[in-house]
Amino acid sequence: MATHAPRDDPSPSSLPDAVPLDLRNLTRQSWKLGSRIADGARSLGEWRQTGGGWSLTAFEATEETLVLRLRSPVGRSRFYGAIRTEFREALPALSSSTAWERVDAEG
């Protein structure tokens, strides 16, 4: 998953403050690429904000990477590429948040 931003870009991609995940190596994906990957990939988990309207779904992209689909309260989807191990390490913050709940069967 490539990004067009220079390596020394002072403003790396980040998730909105409503999402309690700290992912340092996050890359914003185009809607077209993110949708194509998500449509054909296995879901690794889905979470919803309890009362805020956000939802987050992780999809398998490669053995080392995944794609995150973040849906806003108004229904717009944003896609991000992330390193799978970094996501796994950050997941306890999402799981322990009282503002978020997992809505799929744990995989």
Secondary structure, DSSP 8 states (H G I E B T S, - for coil): ----S-TT-SS-----TTS----TT-EEE-HHHHHHHHHHS-EEEEEEETTT--EEEEEE-SSSEEEEEEE-TTS-EEEEEEEHHHHHHHHHHHHT-TTEEE-S---
